[in-house]
Each structure stands twice: as C-alpha cells, then as structure tokens.
Amino acid sequence: MRMRKWVPTLALLVLLAPAAALPQSKNTKSGVYEQLNLFGEAFERIRQDAVEPVADRKLIETAIAGMLSSLDPNCAYLSEAEYKALQAPAQTDIGSIGLVITLQSGQVKVVSPRDGSPGAAAGIKPGETIFAIDKDPVYDLTLSEVEQKLDGPVDSEITLTLRRADGKPADITVKRSNAKLTTVASHLDGDDVGYIRIAGFDDATQAALTAAIQDMQQKAGKKLVGFVVDLRNNPGGDFDTAVAVADDFIDKGDIAVVKSRKGDTKRIPATPGDAANGLPIVVLVNGGSAREAELVAAALQDNHRAILVGTKTFGESAIESLIPLNGNGAIRLTTARYEAPGGRAIQGKGLDPDLNVVPVKLERLAQGFNRREADLRGALKNTDPTANPAPAAPSTPGPTPPNQATAPPPSKEANTAVASADLGTSGDEQLTQALDVLRGLALVTAKNGQ
C-alpha cells in the first residue's frame, strides 16, 4: 500500500477535530501542544483499530508527507533510504529520460524536457500530462515517487502514457540514458549576431557560456552587433549558477531580491564586468522558461540590459532547502523566494515579455492547455500588491529605440506580435523576431554614434 493512501485519514482527523473538540485553542504553545495531543490520539486509534495493521514508522512518515504535500508542489518528505541515495555519488548504471516535472491537482505535468535528453528526442513537450508509467497510473504518487519511477537502468525502456496538446492520449516509449547533457550551445547567425542557447544551469554552465561568448567575439570581430540568449523551455537548475550567468551580462545593479517568511530581505548585487561588452541582448522566453531561467530573464529585463521576446514564463521563484531530520530522512521545504531586482514578484505571475510573439502552431491550440505555477495545487501566492497583468497592446513594429549601448527599458505594456504563417510550420517565428529586433537595435545605436 502506497504511502499517500494514509494521508487523507490523518489529515481529516487533524484538520476537522480541532474545530469541534478544541474551539478555544489559539496559536499559542499550549494550543500547539493540544493539537499534538490530538494527533497522538488519532495515531493511537489508527494503530489499534485500523482494519489492517500499520507499522508505527510508516504512520509517522505518511503524516509528515501529508503535511508537506499540503504546502506547495515542491515540498516533499524523503525517507531515510531516499535521502541516502540522494547523497550518494551518482550511479553510472542509472539512467534518466531528462524530464523536469511538477504536480498539478494530483496530475503529473511536464515543465520541460532537457535539451538533448531522450525525452526531448521522443517529442515530449512542456505542459503535457503523464497519466501512467509502464501502464501503472501515477495519480496517487508523490512527486519524489514519480521521479524515482522515471529513472532506471541505463538503456532500459520506459513507456509513458501522455495527454498531448491536442487532448489525445499517446503511449511514448523512451530509452533511459546517463549521457551528460550540455546546457550551452552557440553559433553565429550570419556573421553579426551571436546566438546562445542556455538549456539549464549546472556546474559546467558558466564556463561553457564564457567560452561561447569569447569564441563568437573572436570569429565575428567588429561585425558582432549583439546576442540572442535563448531561455525557452529552460526548466532551471542550480541557483548559484543562474546568478553567475546573469552577473556575466550585468555590470552593475541587483540580480535578484531574496525574501524569506521572516521578512529577511537579501539583495544579490552584480559585480563589475560585462562579458558581452555592452552589446545589445535579446532574450527568448516562453511558458517552459521556469525557476532559475526566470531569475536570469528578470535580472536582464529589470536592469534594462535586454529585451524579452516570446510568451509569458512559467512563474515559479521558490527556493528550496533540503533539511535533514536527525538521521531519519529529510524534508524538501520551500524556505524563500526571489523577486526581480525592481521588486516584481515572479511567483504565480511569471514574466511578461516586452514583445509577445506567439508561434502560429501554438496559437491554433486551445489556450487552456498551457499551465503555469499559479495553476498548481498549493502554489505559493504572488504577494506583490502591484502585480496586475499588463493589457496587451495592438501589433507594433518593435520596441522603443535605445539611447544607449545597452538595450532600452521594457515598456509598461507588452507589445504583441503574432508571427506570419508565411514562415512555414518549420520556421522559428520567435527567433526570427528576436534577430530582427536585435539588428534594429544595432542600427539605431550606430545612427546615434554609440
């Protein structure tokens, strides 16, 4: 019997009984002890009267798991075995299909597949729902349990039952791999624009980014007019690495503002130096741009260092902590969240691009298929009092021309442009728009003599 099946009973006893039996209880120490006594009473009744015997350890672990599952989708309990496995060196015989997932109302949703992963090669898309793994339903599993089922022996196959963008179910068989996935790829578009794809953030990302920029600068020389940084379908990764990546493009100002429950506020400042030498930057984002990818995009947007092109991002800015429980496993708990340097909350809202470009193929799909962090059960709320969605403006030829070498500040209203179908279904409309915007900025800069 799976762990979560006990959670509803415990939760019902803990949540309903206080209202009837302890109406005088307050948020005081005595009130907390009374609630713990209530839990102890429920625990004993389950031990004695449940139709099937249950081990004490299992009851306690499921109670902890129940508490955490009621908070937000990222919180979870790790058993002692799971925690030890997490701390152990990576096993070379264990493979993955490279999916970043989350939970929405008990359903497993794909945030994004990682670039170059078996999942990406199989055509799995952000927003798709996983109903079953190897024919076993996943609706009653925790996020950690689903992640464990997705992993397995290298070269072994796994079959996912998905709901696709058209609403139809599909069985996709994928072979697991332990290949190291690269997070940075680059090339010159023409001989004047540097294209940089950042697919995630790990311990090799910053060095690879620095090398890519230097290589393109050397090849293009004085012809280089700017960079397109592609963060689409980037599900995030290591927080410190994302901060370092943003810092590479920002010479001064703040990268992010981190806030905890206690009201502590920590501003993360940029350090001097700009790897792009002040050249204009356009950042590509979409609904698969999540977590640390949103940190980077927000830092560049709020510091007037880049123009964002694409569609609204996922909207998750939670910072998780892994807290050991005295040798009895650990809890994964959201302990803080970050905001954009200008104070905009990202959680539950996402980032609006300066130029909204919806791919023609996506526009034809039902808009309700896309899901963001705000749609998830128990999602952390956006507490920004000024967080009101900006109305969409009519189609516009482009952003306001800059008056300095860096990109201009984002407008108060997001410009909207739907790419023409003339590009064909195989064209990348968002990238085409980004390249046009970047070359336009270069022309304006040249006319201003900068």
N, C-alpha and C positions, 0 to 999 in steps of 0.2 A: 504493500500500500504506500502510495507516494506521500511525501511529507506534507504537502499543502492541503490534503484532504481533511486533516485535523484542524486546520486553521479556522474555518467558519464557526465550528462549535466553540472553540476557545474565545474567539473574538466576540461572539454573541453573548457569552456569559459575562465577559469583561465589560463590554460596552453597555449592555442593557441592564444588568443587575444594579449597578451604582445608582441609576436613575430611580429605581424603585426602593432599594434597600438602604441607600445612603444619601438621601436628598440633602443632608446637612453638610456633606463633605465639601471642602474648599481646596484650592490649590495651595495647601499648607503641608508641612511634613506629616502631621497627624492624618491629614486626608490621604496622603500618598500611602502611608502605612495601612490605612483601612482598605485602600484599593488592592494593595499587595496581599492583605489577608483574604480578600475576596478571591483573588487569583489562586491563592493557596487552597481555599475551599473548593473551587472549581477543579483544581488539579487533583485533589484527593477523591472527589466524586467520580471523575473520569477514570482514575486508577482502579477504583473499587467496583464501579457499576457499568463501565463500557462493555458491550457485548463481546468484544474481542480484547484480550489483554494487550496493553501497550507498554513498552519499556519507558521508564522514567526519563531517560536521556532523550528519547525521541519526542516525548511530550514537551520537554523544555525547549528543544531545538525548534520544534514547529511553532511554539509560542513566540520565540524570538523572530523566526522567519515571518510570522504573521504581523508582528509589529512593524518590521521593516517594509514589508510589501504594501502596507497601508500608507507609506510616506510618498515616495516618488519612484518612477520606474527604474532608477539606477541603484536604489538601496537593496541590499540583499544580505542574507546570512550565509557564511561559508563554514561548512563543517570542518572538523579538525583535519580530516583527510584532504578536503578540497584546499584548505589553506596551506598545508604542507606541499601539496602538488604545485601550488602557485609559486611557492618559494624555491622549489627545486629547479635546478638547471633545465633548460629546455631540452626535451627529449627529441632526438633526431629521428626516431621512428614514429612520431606522432605528427599527423598531417592535418591541414585545415583547408576549407574551401574559401576562406577570405571574406566572410560576410560580417559586417557590423550590424547588429540587430538591437531592437528595443521592444518593449511591451506596450500595447495599447488595448485597454479593456480586456486583458487576457489573451489578446491575439499577438502573435509574433510578427513584427514588421521589419523589413529590411531598411536600415538607414542608408546604407550604400555598400556595394561590393568594393573591395580594394583593387586598385589598378593591377593588372597582370595576374590576378588570382583566378583559380578555377571557377569561382562563382561569376566573375566578370566575363570570362571566356564563354560560359554557358548562357550568357544573356540575361542574368538575373538583374533586375532594375530596382532603384530606390523606390520605396513605397509599396512594394509587393508584399503580400501576406503569406506566411508559411503556415499551412494547416497541419501538415504531417511530415514526419521524418521517417523514412523507411516504413511507411504505412501506419506508423504509430502517431496518433493525434498528440498535439503539443499544447492544447488549450489549458491543461491543468498543471503545466510545468512552470517553474520559476525561470527567470532569465538565465541564471547560472546553469540550471539543468539543461536548458536548450543549447547553450554554448558548449556544454560538455558533449552533448549528443552530436553536434556538428563536427567535432573533432574525432579523429580515429587514426588507425594505422595508415601510414603513407601508402599511396596507390590504391587504397580501398575505395569502393564506390558508395555513395550515399544518394538516396532518391528523395527529393523534396517535392511535396505537393503544394503548389503555389496558386494563389489567385492573381492573375495577371492584370495589366492595365485595362484590358477590355472586359474584365469581370469574369472571364472564363477560367476554370481550373486547368492546371497543367502539371504533369509529372516531369521533373527535370532530374536527370541522373548526372552526378558530378563526381569526379575522381579527386580525392584529397591529395594535397601536396605540402611539402615542407620547404619549398623553394623560398629563398629570401626575396621579398618583394621590394623593388626600388620605389622610393617616394618622389624622386625628382627626375624629370625628363625635360629636354630643351632642344630648340633648334632656331635657326634664323628664318623668319618669314620674309622672302625676298632677300634683300641684303641690308635691310634697315631696321627691322623690328625683331627684338628678342622675345621668343615665346617660351615661357617656363611653366611646366605642369608640376604642381605640388599635390600629390595624391594622399598624403598623410604626414605624420610627424613622428619620427623615431630618432634614435641616436646617430643616424647617418645623414639625416636630412639637411642640417645646416651646412655641413662640409660639402655635400653634393650641390647645394644651392650656390655657395660661394664659387665653386669650381665652374658651374654652368655659366654664371654671370661673367666671370673672367674670360672664359673661352669665347663667348659671343662678343664681348668687347674687343678681344684681340682680333677676331675674324672680321668684324664689321668696321672697326676703327671709327673714324669720324662720321661714317654714314649712319651709325646707330642712332635712332631717334627716340627710342623708349622700349618699354617692356610690357607684354601682356602676361599677367600671372593668373593661371587657371586653377581656381579652387573648387570647381564644380565637382559634386559627388565626392568631396573630401570629408570623411566622417570624423576627422580629428586625430587625436593621438596623445603624445606626450606634451604636457602643459608647458614645461620649461623650454622645450624645443620650439614650440609655437611662438613663445615670447621672443626667443632669439631670432627667429625668422622675421617677425615684424620689426625687430630692432635693426635688422640688416638694411631695411628700407627707410627708416626714420632717423633723422639726425638729432631731433630734439622733441620735447613734449612727452606725454604719457602714452604707454602702450595699452594699459588696462587699469581698471579700478576693481579691487577685490574686496568684497564685503561679506562678513560673517554674521551669524544670528545675533551675536553680542553687540553688534553695531560697530565693530572694529573695521576701519577702512584703511586699505593699503594701496597706495598708488605705485604702479610699476613704471619707472621713468625710462625713457630711451637713452642710450649712450651715444656720444658724438660719432659721426661717420655714417655714410650712405653708400652702400655697395653699388647703387645704380647711378651715383654721381649726379643726382638731382634730375635725371631724365624723367619725363612723364611716365606714369604707370596706369594701366587699366587692369582691373581685377574682375575676373569672371566668377559669378556665383549662381547657385540655384538651390532648390529645395533639398538637395543632398549635401549641401555645404553645412556642416554641423560642428558644434562644440569648438575645438581649438581653431578650426578653419574660420569660424565666425569671429574669434578673437583677432586673428590677423586682418581679416577684412575690415572689421570695425576700427582697428588701430590706424590703418591706412586711410580709411574714409574720414574719420574724425580729425586726423592731423592734416587734412587737405593734401594728402600725398598720392591719392589715387582716386579714380572714378570707378564706381562699381557698375558693372553691366551684367544683365541676366534677369533672374527672378528672385523672389523673396527667399531668404535662407531658412534653415530648419527651426532655429530658435531655442537653442539649449546652451546654457552657460554655467552649468553646475560643475563644481569642483568636488571630487570625491576623495574621501580618506579611507584607507584600509586600517581598521583598528583591531588589534589582537585582543582576544578575550581570555587572558591568563591560561594559555595552553589548551583552550577548548574551542578552537576555531577563531573566526574573526567576523567583523561586520563591515560591509561596504556602505558607507554613510556619506550623504551629501552634507558637507560642513560649511561650504561657502559658495558664492557665485561671483562671476565677474561682470562688469559693465563696460561699455565703450568709454574711451577716455573723456568724452564730453558729458558723461553721466547717463546716457541712454541705456535702459535695461534691454538686454537681448533675450532673456528668459521668457519663453512663451510668446514672443513677438517676432523674433527674427530681425534681419536687416533688410531694409528696402533698398534696392539698387538705385543709383542715380538715373540710369537708363534701363527701363524694363523691356527686355527682349524675350518674347515667348516663342520658342521653336514652333513652327507650323504644325508639325506632327503632334506635339504635346497639346496644342490649342484645341485639336479636334477631340481629345479625350475628355471624359467627364471631369470637371474641375474638382469634384468632391473626392476623387481618388487620392490626391496628394494629402499627406498628413505631416503635421509639424509637431514640435514638442508640446505646444499648448493643447493639442488634441489628446495627449496621452493621459491615461488614468493616473490621478495623483500628481500631475505635473506641477512643478513649482510655479507659483503665480508671479506675474510681472507686477512689481510694486512701484514701478515708475509712474508718478502721478501725471506726467505729461505725455505718457505713451499713448498717443492717438494715431491710428493709421492715417497716413497721408493720402489725400484723394489723388486719383490718377489724372494726370493732365492729358490733353489731346496729343496726338502724334507731333513730334518735334524734330527738327533736323539735327539736333545734337545738343551737347551741354554748352554752358556759357564759356566763351573763350577765356583762357587763363591770362593773368597778367604777371605771371612769374614762371620760373623754370619748372616748378612742381605743378601737379595737377590742381585745378581750382576747387574750392569748397563745394560740397554737394548742395544742390538746390533744396529748398524746403519742400517742394513737391517732386515726386519721382516722375521723370519723363517716361513716356510709354511708347514703345515702337514694336510692332509685330512684323517680323521679317517677311519679305515677299516670298511666295511659293515659287518664284522664278528660279530660286537657287536649287530647287530639286530636293527630294527627300533625303538624299545622301549628303547634302551640304550642311555645314555647321553655321547656322544663321547667327548665333550668339558670338562666335569667334569672328565672323565677318564684320559684324557691327563693332566689336572691340577694336579690330585692326583699323577700321575707318575712323573711329573716334581718336585713336592714338595718333594716326598720321595727321588728322586735323589739328590736334593739339601742337604737333611739331611745326606745322605750317604757321600757326598763329604765333608760336614762340619765336620762329625765325623772322617773321614780319616785325615783331616787337624788338628785334635785335638782341634777343637773350639766348 
